[in-house]
Amino acid sequence: MSKLFDILKKYDYIVVFVLLVVTSVVMMSSTSYYQRSRLVSWAGSVAGTWYEGVNSVGGYFGLKAENDRLAAENARLRAQLKESYISYTDSLFTVSDTVYRQRYEYTEAQVIKNSWSGQNNYIMIGKGSNHGIEPDMAVISPDGIVGVVVATTKNFSTVMPVLHSDSRNSVKVKRTGISGSLVWDGKDFRYAQVLDVPTTHQFEENDTIVTSGLANDFPEGIPVGYVVDAETLKGSGFYKVRIRLATDFNKLNHVYVVNNKFRKEQQELMEDVK
């Protein structure tokens, strides 16, 4: 104990300095909204940098498997591209791609922090406003739906995944086109529920659930999950459908942030209607 007092006495000016700095920061953040917001923003950036560093070390484990997955995904996407389109005229063939306009852009990002065991989970990715990421952009994985961006800093973004009690997304049965709403009950990260599907609909084993494209965020046809069973909600005329999610959130390493280039135009039009 005497040695401890000797050390504190020897470095008392450093201890006093640290206490004064901490006290001043607490006083500023508690009395000034601006200072508090700046402090929160700074803390978020520091936390993001820390998690990014930790994740970069852990990322070496299973790196080969992840690279193989990304390579397969890139190959699948490339196979869907058409370099040009042929249109017929009276006397010759012409190459033209002006009929089509790109609607969605995709930005690849690394997951640097991920939670899946609580009721209100969040994901942090290593790209932010400096990379064109904005709130309300959709996020998908090589396997399917992930969530929606809710906040950004310059270099990081926070994503609300479908594993959140406030998450609600428009989906449909791929085989029949019947629409429903994707929700999560907070129990098992491997499963979710689809509501608002009328009991007049008949399911088949492992029916695929995909995004409906009715909202402005997710493109149509992104895999969501596969039907496990359907329970009739008494007196409602609707099912509660249990599905196995296409994305394995326990192994989520890379995602794609989706930019709908017509989203603002669609929102403005809806505001005019209102």
N, C-alpha and C positions, 0 to 999 in steps of 0.2 A: 504493500500500500504506500509506503514511504517513497518507493521508486516512482510510483505513479504520480504522486504529488511533485516530486522533483522534475519529472518530465513536463507536467503541466506548468510548473513555474518557469521552466526554461523556455517554453514556447508559448507563454501566456499571451504575447502580442498577436500571434497567429490565431489562437483560439478566439480572442476578442474580435479580431478582424472578420473571421468567418461568421461569428454570431451577429455582428453588425450587418454584414451583407445579407444574411438570411432574414433578419428582422426587417431590413429595408425593402426586400423583395416582397415579403408577406404584407407589409403595410401598403405598398403601392398597388399590389394586385387586389387588395380588399377594398380600397377606396376609389380606384379608377377603373372604369369599364375598359378603356383603351389599353391600359397597362396589363389588365387581366387577360384580355384577348390576345395581346402580343405574347404574353407569357405562355398561354395555352398553345398558341401556334408554334412557339419555339420548342416547347416540350414535346409536341407532336413530331416535329422534325427530328429532334434528338432521338426520340423513341424509334422513329422509322429508320434512322441511320443505324442504331444499335441492332434492331431486329434484322436489318439487311445484312449486317456483318455476321451475326450469329447464323443466319440462314445460309449464307454463302459457304460457311464451313460445313454445315450439315448437308448442304446440297450435293457434296461429293458422293455421299452414300446413295446408291441407287441412280447415279447420274446416267449410266449406260442405258438403263431401262427407260428413263425419261426421254433421253435423246432418241431412242428407238420409237417411242410413242409419237414424239413430235415429227420425226422423219416420216412416219406412216401417215400422220395427219396432213403434212405438207404434200405428200404424194397424192393423197386422195383429193385435196383441193386443186392441185395442178391438173389432175385428170378431168376436172369439171370445167376448166377454162376453155374458151373458144377464141383463138387468136384473131379470127376474122369471120365474117358472115357473107355468104354468097346470095346475091339478089339477081333475079333474072330480068333482062330487058329484051327488046325486040331483036337486037343483033349481037349482043355480047354479054359476057359475065362481068359484073363489077363487084368489088370487095367493099363492103360498107359496114361500119359499126356505129353509125350515128343514130340509129333507131333506138339504141339502148343507152341509158344513163345510169351510172353507178349510184346505188342508193346507200349501200353500207360500206364502211371502211373498218378495218380490223387492226388493232394495235396489240401486239404481244406484250405481256408483262409477267414478271415473276412474283409468285406469292411469297411474302417475307414474314407474315404472321397469319395464323389461321386458328379458329376455334370452331368446334362442332358439338361439344358436349353440353352446352347450356341451352336455355330457351331463346336467348337473344344473342346469337353469334355474330361475329364480324370477321372480315378478312382484310388484311392490309397488303397492297401490291406496290411494287417498286417503280411506279410511274405516276406522274401527276399533271398539273396544269402546264408545265413546261413541255409536256409530250402530247398536248391536245386533249387530255382527259378532263371531262366535266361531270358534275353531278347529273344523275338520272340516266347515264349511259349504261347499256346492258353489258353484262359480263358472262362469257361462256367459257367452257373448257373444251379440250379435244373430244370429250365424250358427251357433253350436253350443257344444260343450263346451270349457271352458278348464282347470279344475283344482279344487283344494281348498284352503281356507284352512288354514294351518299355524301361524300366530302372529299376534298382534295387539298394538298399543299403543292408546292412547286414540284416536288419530286416523289410524292407518295399519294396514294388514294385509299380511302376506306370503302369497302363493299359490304352492303347488306345482302347476305346469301339467302337462298330460299329456306335455310335453316334458321329462321327468325320468326317470332310470333307476329310481327307486323308485315311480313312478306305476303304478297298476294299477286299472282300472275295469271294471265289469261292463257289457257291451254286448250287442246282439243284431242280427240281420239283420231289418230292418223288414218285408220281404216275407214271411218265413217264421217269424220268432220264434225262430230258432236262436240260442242264447247263446254268448258267447265272452268273452275277456279282452283289454282294450286295453292295449298296452305300447308302448314307444318304444325304438328301437335306438341313439339318440343320433347319427344320421347327418344326416338332412334334416328341417328343421322343418316341411316341407310334408306329410310322410308319417308314418304310424305302422303298427303291426301288430296284428292280432287273432289270438289263439291259442285253442286248445282247441275249435275248430270241427271236428266229425267229418267225415271224408272222404265219408261217405254223403250229405252235403248238396251240392246243386248250386247254384252261383252263376250269376247273370245279370250281364251287363255293367252296370257302375255301380250295382250293388245298394247301397242306402242302409243304413249302420250307424247305429244310434241307441242311447241309453242304455236299459238293460233295466228299470230301476226296482227291481231286486232288492236293491240296497244302500239305506242310509238317507239317502244324500246327494243324488244326482241324481234329479229327476223322470223318469218314463218318457217315452221318445220324443224326447229332446233330440238333435238331429243331431250325429253324431260324424264321419262321413266317408263316402267312396264307394269301393267296391271297384275296385282297379286290376288285381290278379292274385292268384292263390292257388297256393301251393307245398305239395305234400304232403311232410310231414316223414317221412323214411324210417323204417319200423318202428314208427311211433307211432299211426297211424290218425287223425291230425289234420292240419288245414291250418295253414300260416302265411300269413295273408291280409294283403296289402299294401293299405292304403287311403290315399286323399288326404283329409287332414283338412278338415273343413268350416270351421274357424276359421283365418283367416290371422294367425298370431301376429306377423308382421312389421308388420302394420298395426293392431294391437290398441290401441284408445284408451279404450273404455268397456266395462264388464262389468256383469253382474247377479249379486249374491250371493244365494244361495237359502237360505231358512230353512225347514226342514221342521219344522212346529209339533208333529209327533208323534214326532220323532226320539228324544227322551229317554224317552218312554213305550215306544217300540220297544226301545231299548237295555236298559231296566230289565227288560222281559219276557224278552229273550234272556239276561240275567244270571241271572234266576230259573230259566230252563231249565237253564243250566249248573250 
